[in-house]
């Protein structure tokens, strides 16, 4: 049986920046402690929400090392390592020090638009090369192609592929994966707003943007679902529903950085081509936070 340490509430950590656009390590330390103190289950480093495409190699190392240092082994760490050049991803894996890192999150190749056979061969090559388990990341809205349920189920048979982060939003597809997958393969929600329904269908966790900020209610919802307290989980799901929509209304991570700035966790700074949310969305986020923060 494969072992998966990435269950429950995973945090797709942002990369905070200072006004001069440099990486804000003090805020990053604050954020990591914030999510751990509010019951996160695992950390996701250099995922989509981190603005990784705009980070230099040195900045990526700084982000990784800062998070690993402050985490100090408290939670499992999943490192984003994907791309559309299979050999380049493999070379990066070979060069990576995995001390303190328990797995990698690898996205479906973007721009190239591989077919299903190409996707399967890509992930099998990465899984063969990786010294740590692999979580596949399906997000067709960003990469331009969809990892179909049948392909995902075939990949689930690989001994080093332990889960999929499913962000297609296609409930039929996700249910087919949940129905057909091996028992030792997990499905993680890639969409905050439908996490509770996916848990009810058999998912075992989430990689969450929202839980960067309101970690506690999100984690309480997840733990309530795992423990069969469905009424409590459903109440929390609906309490967070509007904020889960608002933080994506004008782009990610623009929405979550807006809220986290209002909470005093970081500055509201992104790197181009991403920009801050518009004034209307910012006002709505701040108003909704007044309602949500006491839940």
RAFEN-V660910 format. One record per residue. RES is the residue in one letter. PHI is phi in radians with two decimals (NA if undefined). PSI is psi in radians with two decimals (none if undefined). OMEGA is omega as a letter, one per 30 degrees, with the letter a starting at -180 (none if undefined). Layout:
# RAFEN-V660910
RES	PHI	PSI	OMEGA
RES	PHI	PSI	OMEGA
This chain:
# RAFEN-V660910
X	NA	2.35	l
X	-1.31	2.59	l
X	-1.88	2.26	l
X	-2.10	1.92	l
X	-1.42	-0.05	a
X	-1.79	1.35	l
X	-2.26	2.78	a
X	1.46	-2.46	a
X	-1.68	1.88	l
X	-1.72	2.49	a
X	-1.86	2.04	l
X	-1.39	1.52	a
X	-1.08	2.38	l
X	-1.31	2.87	l
X	-1.87	1.91	l
X	-1.33	2.47	l
X	-2.09	2.64	l
X	-1.43	3.02	l
X	-1.06	-0.46	l
X	-1.49	0.14	l
X	1.38	0.03	l
X	-1.37	2.75	l
X	-1.17	2.28	a
X	-1.67	1.58	a
X	-1.21	-0.55	l
X	-1.10	-0.76	l
X	-1.18	-0.63	l
X	-1.10	-0.74	l
X	-1.05	-0.76	l
X	-1.06	-0.74	a
X	-1.18	-0.77	l
X	-1.05	-0.79	l
X	-1.13	-0.65	l
X	-1.05	-0.85	a
X	-1.26	-0.62	l
X	-1.17	-0.76	a
X	-1.14	-0.36	a
X	-1.92	0.52	l
X	1.37	0.50	l
X	-1.12	2.70	a
X	-1.82	-0.50	l
X	-2.75	2.85	a
X	-1.99	2.44	l
X	-2.02	2.10	a
X	-1.89	2.32	l
X	1.06	0.71	l
X	-1.50	-2.97	a
X	-0.97	-0.74	a
X	-1.18	-0.27	a
X	-1.39	-0.08	a
X	1.05	0.59	a
X	-0.94	-0.62	a
X	-1.08	-0.33	a
X	-1.76	0.09	l
X	-1.67	2.44	l
X	-1.31	2.95	l
X	-1.05	-0.72	l
X	-1.14	-0.69	l
X	-1.17	-0.65	l
X	-1.09	-0.74	l
X	-1.10	-0.69	l
X	-1.08	-0.79	l
X	-1.09	-0.84	a
X	-1.03	-0.89	a
X	-1.13	-0.65	l
X	-1.12	-0.81	a
X	-1.14	-0.77	a
X	-1.10	-0.66	a
X	-1.14	-0.83	a
X	-1.30	-0.58	l
X	-1.13	-0.75	l
X	0.91	0.72	l
X	1.38	0.12	a
X	-1.22	-0.67	a
X	-2.25	2.66	l
X	-1.08	2.59	a
X	-2.12	2.25	l
X	-1.96	2.14	a
X	-1.82	2.23	l
X	-1.20	2.08	l
X	-2.52	1.55	a
X	-2.42	3.11	l
X	2.91	3.09	a
X	-1.87	0.24	l
X	-2.15	1.77	a
X	-0.99	-0.80	a
X	-1.13	-0.62	l
X	-1.17	-0.68	l
X	-1.10	-0.75	l
X	-1.10	-0.75	l
X	-1.09	-0.69	l
X	-1.12	-0.69	l
X	-1.10	-0.76	l
X	-1.09	-0.54	a
X	-1.53	-0.21	a
X	-1.43	2.35	l
X	-1.46	2.04	a
X	-1.68	0.27	l
X	-1.05	2.15	a
X	1.46	0.03	a
X	-2.05	2.20	a
X	-1.76	-0.14	a
X	-3.02	2.96	l
X	-2.14	2.55	l
X	-1.86	2.10	a
X	-2.20	2.13	a
X	-1.42	2.64	l
X	-0.97	2.34	a
X	-0.99	2.33	a
X	-1.75	2.76	l
X	1.25	-0.81	l
X	-1.10	-0.54	a
X	1.00	1.05	l
X	-1.19	2.71	l
X	-1.42	-3.10	a
X	-1.10	-0.66	l
X	-1.13	-0.67	l
X	-1.16	-0.73	l
X	-1.08	-0.77	a
X	-1.10	-0.79	l
X	-1.11	-0.67	l
X	-1.04	-0.91	a
X	-1.25	-0.59	l
X	-1.14	-0.67	l
X	-1.14	-0.72	l
X	-1.15	-0.78	l
X	-1.12	-0.64	l
X	-1.13	-0.60	a
X	-1.50	-0.37	a
X	-1.44	2.33	l
X	-1.41	-0.13	l
X	-2.17	2.79	a
X	-1.09	2.72	a
X	-1.98	2.35	l
X	-1.91	2.12	l
X	-1.40	2.49	a
X	-2.10	1.92	l
X	-1.80	1.97	a
X	-2.48	1.31	a
X	-1.03	-0.49	l
X	-1.12	-0.40	l
X	-1.76	-0.60	a
X	-1.74	-0.28	l
X	1.64	-0.16	l
X	-2.40	2.78	a
X	-2.02	2.28	l
X	-1.36	1.88	a
X	-1.23	2.76	a
X	-0.98	-0.78	a
X	-1.09	-0.67	l
X	-1.18	-0.74	l
X	-1.05	-0.75	a
X	-1.13	-0.65	l
X	-1.12	-0.76	l
X	-1.11	-0.56	a
X	-1.08	-0.32	l
X	-1.40	-0.24	a
X	-1.20	2.36	a
X	-1.14	-0.31	a
X	-1.93	0.18	l
X	-1.93	1.99	a
X	-1.86	-0.29	a
X	-2.89	2.93	l
X	-2.21	2.37	l
X	-1.59	1.92	a
X	-1.74	1.90	a
X	-2.11	0.53	l
X	-1.37	-0.42	a
X	1.28	0.08	a
X	-1.65	1.72	a
X	-1.10	-0.65	l
X	-1.05	-0.82	l
X	-1.08	-0.78	a
X	-1.14	-0.68	l
X	-1.12	-0.62	l
X	-1.13	-0.69	l
X	-1.11	-0.83	a
X	-1.07	-0.63	l
X	-1.22	-0.70	a
X	-1.79	-0.20	a
X	-1.20	2.74	l
X	-1.13	2.75	a
X	-1.11	-0.48	a
X	-1.70	0.46	l
X	-2.17	2.36	a
X	-1.97	2.66	l
X	-1.93	2.19	l
X	-1.93	2.37	l
X	-1.21	2.38	l
X	-1.87	0.13	l
X	-2.25	2.02	a
X	-0.97	-0.73	a
X	-1.19	-0.36	a
X	-2.03	0.33	a
X	-1.12	-0.81	a
X	-1.06	-0.83	l
X	-1.05	-0.66	l
X	-1.19	-0.62	l
X	-1.09	-0.70	l
X	-1.11	-0.51	a
X	-1.50	-0.22	l
X	2.25	-0.02	l
X	-1.14	2.72	a
X	-1.99	0.00	a
X	3.14	-3.00	a
X	-2.55	2.61	l
X	-1.92	1.82	a
X	-1.86	2.40	l
X	-1.45	-0.82	a
X	-0.97	-0.68	a
X	-1.26	-0.07	l
X	-0.99	-0.65	a
X	-1.77	-1.19	a
X	-1.68	1.16	a
X	-1.09	-0.76	a
X	-1.09	-0.95	l
X	-1.11	-0.60	l
X	-1.14	-0.79	l
X	-1.15	-0.66	l
X	-1.10	-0.67	l
X	-1.08	-0.78	a
X	-1.12	-0.79	a
X	-1.20	-0.61	l
X	-1.11	-0.71	l
X	-1.14	-0.76	a
X	-1.11	-0.54	a
X	-1.70	0.12	l
X	1.42	0.21	l
X	-1.60	1.23	a
X	-1.19	-0.60	l
X	-1.11	-0.75	l
X	-1.12	-0.76	a
X	-1.11	-0.72	a
X	-1.16	-0.67	l
X	-1.07	-0.77	l
X	-1.18	-0.68	l
X	-0.97	-0.84	a
X	-1.28	-0.52	l
X	-1.12	-0.58	a
X	-1.63	-0.11	a
X	-0.99	-0.85	a
X	-1.19	-0.73	l
X	-1.13	-0.65	l
X	-1.06	-0.52	l
X	-1.37	-0.76	a
X	-1.11	-0.67	a
X	-1.25	-0.18	l
X	-1.92	0.01	a
X	-1.13	-0.48	a
X	-2.28	0.58	l
X	1.78	2.66	l
X	-2.04	2.33	g
X	-1.65	0.44	a
X	-1.03	-0.77	a
X	-1.15	-0.81	a
X	-1.22	-0.59	l
X	-1.18	-0.62	l
X	-1.03	-0.86	a
X	-1.15	-0.76	a
X	-1.16	-0.56	l
X	-1.12	-0.76	l
X	-1.09	-0.54	l
X	-1.42	-0.13	a
X	1.46	0.30	a
X	-1.53	-0.46	a
X	-2.86	3.07	l
X	-1.57	2.71	a
X	-1.54	1.26	a
X	-2.26	2.27	l
X	-2.15	2.93	l
X	-1.84	2.42	l
X	-1.00	2.48	g
X	-1.50	0.10	l
X	-1.49	2.54	l
X	-2.32	2.93	a
X	-1.20	2.82	a
X	-1.16	2.77	l
X	-1.27	2.89	a
X	-1.05	-0.69	a
X	-1.11	-0.80	l
X	-1.13	-0.72	l
X	-1.04	-0.79	l
X	-1.07	-0.74	a
X	-1.14	-0.70	l
X	-1.09	-0.80	a
X	-1.12	-0.72	l
X	-1.15	-0.74	a
X	-1.18	-0.57	l
X	-1.10	-0.59	l
X	-1.03	-0.60	l
X	-1.40	-0.68	a
X	-1.40	-0.57	a
X	-1.13	-0.31	l
X	-1.75	0.10	a
X	-1.30	none	none
